[in-house]
Amino acid sequence: MADNNGNNDDVFVYMGGDQEVPEDVTHVRVHKSVKIITRCAFNHCRNLVSIEMHDGVENIGAMAFYRCTTLRGIKLPGVRVIDNNAFIVCLALEDLKHNHCIKVH
């Protein structure tokens, strides 16, 4: 729900690095400074419905979205590398869109 300043309190801003992501997060926006979604970043975020990426994200780490069972779709506009099992046990994932050739490790 947006407040008077246009902010959305329901959106978690992912800053990368060692930041801990709450397991009950539902909506995520990746900060413009992030180039890598780290290994296991969204591990067990079973309520995650959407994630907004920007074209500066280049790499998705191994098991980054492990057991994000409600994530249905994701756009990866700048991603060039997806590490092993990045989307393992994402049972609802039906739509993965990207603009570049992706190398899977």
Buried (B, 14 or more C-beta within 10 A) or exposed (E): EEEEEEEEEEBBEBEBEEEEBEEEBBBBBBEEEBEBBBBBBBBBBBBBBBBEBBEBBBBBBBBBBBBBBBBBEBBBEBBBBBBEBBBEBBEEBEEBEBEEEEEEE
